[in-house]
Amino acid sequence: MMSVRLDHGSDEIGELHEINVTPFIDVMLVLLIIFMIAAPLATVDIAVDLPASTAQANPRPDKPLYLTLKPDLGLLVDNDAVSRNDLSAALDRATGGGHDQRVFVRADKAVAYGDLMSLMNSLRDAGYLHVALVGLESDKAAP
């Protein structure tokens, strides 16, 4: 008779010495989804200079064109009072019809954001797309 003994070792399960990467992949996929959703929301379409800014001051043109929005919502092109209906014609007179000239907008702190946006829309409708917001230069940005 012939007998065969098959030794399968002990009944204990041996330790597996490999790293389980499944939880790592799950975490990475969740982070990828979060960044894919958050990245488009973090982009800013319009760059504006805030009233208190520590940015490097740009050189001023020889004769800048200032458009001032007063607290009572009155408009001044340079130093001349203008009604909102005559804004386009006044800007055309001041620039000689050059719509490429930058318009420096000065708005009082008391002016509501909606009123400032309405003025910006009026400038866009008049064809003036190069607009700079004027603010006070500061060493520290306001809170």
Sequence and secondary structure as in RCSB ss.txt:
>XXXX:A:sequence
MMSVRLDHGSDEIGELHEINVTPFIDVMLVLLIIFMIAAPLATVDIAVDLPASTAQANPRPDKPLYLTLKPDLGL
LVDNDAVSRNDLSAALDRATGGGHDQRVFVRADKAVAYGDLMSLMNSLRDAGYLHVALVGLESDKAAP
>XXXX:A:secstr
          SS     S   HHHHHHHHHHHHHHHHHHHHH  SS    SEE S      SS EEEEE TTS E
EETTEEE STTHHHHHHHHHTT TTS EEEEE TTS HHHHHHHHHHHHHHT   EEE  EE SS   
